Amino acid sequence: MDRSVTSFFLAICFGMAIMVAAATSQANKLDLTIGRFIECDPTGQQCKADNATYERFMAEYAFGLSPKLMAPASTLGYSGFYMGLEGSLTPTPDGGDTEAERKRWHDGVGPADESPGVMFVPSVHVRKGLPWSMELGGTINYLAESELVGLGADVKWSIFEGYRHGFRGVLPDVAARGSVVRVLGQSDIDMTIIGVDASMSYPFGIGGMLSLTPYVGWQYLWTLIRTEPLTYREDLDDDSVVFHPPEGTNWDTTGLSGPNLERMKLFLGFVLQYELLVITIQVDWGLATDWETAVEDDPRIYDPDDDNLSIDPEQLQTEVGHQIQINGGVGMQF
């Protein structure tokens, strides 16, 4: 193997080691603390979940972990292979018109008095070309300042690849892709993010040595969330947490519902290649959307003496604004 290729693979292994070491650290500013979206009286027996704020926060949080294309619409070819180190930066939208909106990111993650500011997700990305204009990909992602790791996989089909002869040679490459990211490392929730996207790209040669391939696309995201049982929490003055279920109390975070959040985003980027070296830049734009929060008649957080605790109707409407994400990567393509 060429020395430069060997050095690059060693760099990839070193990058993975850094991610593993970071995942075992105690920097938990971005670990989820969804129990704060449940408000209880001092006894813990009268509790109500703020489902709308919780779902809005989770939609924004999941956007930072969502699958990214980071490649042109064309595939690598039957024998092609790509491996690279990539990273994404997603500013956290912790602003808002009301105090309740401004504090949702303070409640949703880490210490209540800190704002994370940005989500940084480094990742290792591999892609392998297959016959019939197909391509498989996989990622290992880590959310910095948390214990969350995302395992991703995708399959892409480049529709016109191999059929661009004559006048069809001027047509851009067009691809359809399905992807999934399974989020691990959080005990309070079970989260899976599924995406389908369509993309278009066209390569340009530069000086006979460089290849520049801009691409654009659209993606639809489903975020599947299931909450796990959580014992009653009480936040102390020093922001530490104590677990002590009051006698007779019977509630958990399943009262935060199990939303299936849907969202769309647009993306554009370019791939610059010189021999084996590949540099990729991509910008994602999450579109604003709104939905009606699904709350069951029995919210499952209740007073043992009253199974019909009411929920404020204003909590049933949820909306999320625009979000932006900047992605970059460097890799080797064979």
N, C-alpha and C positions, 0 to 999 in steps of 0.2 A: 504494500500500500504506500502511496505517495506520502512523504513526510508531512506535508501541509495537511493532508487528510487525517493522518494519525494525530497530529496536534489538535485538529479541530474536534475529533472524537474525545480526546482527553479533556478538552475545554468543556464539552458537553457533560462529561462525567463529573467534572469539578463543579459545574453549575448545578447539577442534580444534587450533589452532596451539600452544597450551600442551602438549597431549598429544603432538604431533609433536616439539616441542622436548624434552620430557621423555624420549621414547623414544630420542633420540640422545645423552642424557647418559651418564655413566659410573657412575651409581649402580646397582650390580649386586647388591645384597643379596639379591634374589629371583630372580636368574638360576639356572638349573638347573646342578648339578654332579654329575650322576648317576654319574660315574666313581668317586666315593667309595664306592659300594655294591659295588665289586669290590675284594677283598682279594688281594694278591699277595705272594709272597716277594720278597726283595731283588733277585733276578734278573729278576723279572717273568715267569718261565716256569711257575710254579705259581700259578694264580689261581682264585678261586671267587667267584661272585656271590651276594649276599644278596638273593634274589628276593623273599622275603616282606616284608622291611622296605622294599624298593624299591617294591613294589606298594602297600603301605599308604601310604607317603609320596605316591605319585603320585595315589592316590584322594583324599587330603586336599588336595593341591595343585590338582587339577582341579576340586574343589568350588568353590574361589574364582573360577574362570574359567567356570563353567558358565552356560548361558543362563538368564535370568530373565524372568518374564512382565511385571512392572511395568505392568499394565493390567487393567481389569476384563474380565469374560467377554464383554461386549457389544463390537461392532465400532464403528468410527468412522462407518459409513454409506458409501454409494457415493461421495460427494464429500469425505469427511472426510480430514484430514491432521494428523499430530502430529509435532513435533520437540522433543527435549528433551535436557538434560544430566543424566546420572545417575551414581551412584557406589555402590559396595558396599564394605563392611568385613567381612573374614572373619578372626577370630582364628586364629592357627596353633596347632594342638594339639601343642605340643612337650613336653608332659608325658608321663609314663609310669611303669610300675611298675619297670622295669629301666633301667640306664644305657644299654643299647642302644636302647631305645625313646625315651629322652629325647634322644638325640643324632641321631635320624634327620633332624630338620629342620636341624640344624647341618651334617649331611653333605649333605643334598639340595640346599641352595641357598647361594650366596654364600660368604664367608669362613667357615671351619670354626669359628671362635670367636665368631660372632655369631648371635643369634637374631632373625629378622625381626619376631616378635611379632604382626603383622597384615598381611594382604594387602589393599591398597587398589586398586580397579579403577574409574577414571573411564571414562565412555563417552558417546558420542553415539548417541541412539536415534531412529529415524524409523519411523513407521507410516502406511500408506495403506489406506483403506477401498476395498473392491471390491464388485461386485454379488454377489447370492446369499449375503449375510451372511458374506462372506469378508474377510480382512484380511492384508496382507503387511507384514512388518517387517524392519528391518535395524539392526545395531549395529556400531560401531567401538569396541573396548575396548583399554585399555592397562593393563598391570600395573605400577603404580608401583614404582620402584627395580628395574627390570629392562629388558630389551630386547624383551619379549614383547608382541605385539599380537594381538588376537583379532578376526576378521571374522565376524560373525554374521548369520543370516537365519532367518526363521520364517514360517509360514503358519498362520492361525487360522480356524476355522469356528465361528460362534455358532449353535448348533443351533436354538433356538426364536425367534430374532430375526425380527421381522416377522409372527409368528403369535400374538402375545399380545393377544388380543381377549377381551372379556367376562371370564369367570372365569379365563381363562388369563393375564390381566393381572397377577395376583398371583404368578405363578410367577417364580422368579429366572432370570436369564440363565445359560445353560450353554454352555461352549465346549470344543472340543478343539483342540490345537495341536501342531505339530511344529517343532522348532528345531535348529539346528546352529551350532557355533562352531568355526572353523578357527584354530588357534593358530600364529602365525608368529614368527620371530625367534630360534629356538633350534636350534643346529646338531646337538646330540646326539640329539634325538628328533623324531619326527613325531607330532603329537597333534591329534585331532579329537574334539569332544564333541557327542554327539547326544542330544536330549531329546524326550520326548513327555509332554504334560500334559493334565489335565482341570481346569477351573476353574468356579466358580460365583460370581455377584455379583448385587447388587440395589441400584438407585439410590434415594437419598432426597433430596428437596428441603428446603432450609433457608432459611426466610425469603424464598422467591421469588427469591433471588439466588445462593445457593450450591447446589452439588450434591455430595453425599457418597456414594461408592459403595464399600462394603466388599466384599472378595472373598477367597475361600479356594481352595486347590487342591492337587493332588498331581502329582508329576513323577517320571518314570523316566529315568535317565541312563545312557548308554553312553559310556565314554571309550576311544577306540581309540588305542593307542600303538604306535609302531614305533621301535625304537632305530636310530641311525645309527652307522657305524664310528667308533671313537675310539681314537687312538693311546695307548699306555701312558703313564700319568701317575704322577708321584711327588710327593707333597706335601712341601715343604721346611719347615724350622722357622719361617720367616716367613710361612707360608701361601701363598707363591707356588707356581706350578706349572711344572714343566719337562717337555718332551716329548722322550723319548729311548727309542725301542723297542730293547730289548736284542737282540743278534744271535740269530736263531733263534726269536724270540718271534712267535707268531701268535694274537692274540686281540683282541677289541673288545667294545663294550657290547651287542652283539646277544645276549651271554650273559645279559643281564638280561631276556630273553624279550620278547615283544610282547603284553602283556596287553590283553584287552578287559574293562575294569573296569565293573561294573554296580552301580548304587546308586539309592536312592529318597530323595525329600525331600518334605516338606510345606511349604506357604507360605501366608501370610495377609498382607493389606495393605488399604489404602484409597486411593482417589483423591478429592481435593478439588479442585473446579473452580469458578472465578469468571470468568465471561465467557470470555476466551481462555486465561487462566492455569490451569495444571494442576500440582498438587503430588501426588506419589506416594510412599508409604512402604510398604515390604514387608519382612517377616522370613521367612527360609528356615530350615528345620530339617532338616539332613541326618541320615537315620536310620542307626543302626548296622547293620553287616552283616559277614559273613565268607564266605570262599571258599577253595578249594584252589588254591594257586599252581601254574600250569601250567609245568612245566619239561621240556624235551625230553630224551630219553635222551642225545643228544649236546648238551651245554649250549653248545657253540660257543666256550667259553673253556677252553682246554686246554693241557696240556703237549704239545709237539710229539711227544714219545715215548710219550704215553698219551692216546688219544682217549676213554677211558672214565673220566675224573675223576668221582669220586662226589660227591654233594651231600647234605648233612645233611638227613635226613627232617624234622627240626623246622622247616626253612625252607619246607616245602610248605604250611603252614596260615597264612592271613592273615586278620586282622580289623581293622576300622576302627570307631571309636566315633562318637558323635553330634557334629555340628558345627552351628554357628549362623552366620548371615550377615544383616547389616542393610543394607538398600538404601534409597536415597532419590533423588528426582529432581524437577526442575522443568522445565516445558515449555510450549509453546503448542499449542493444538488449534483447528483451523479447520473 
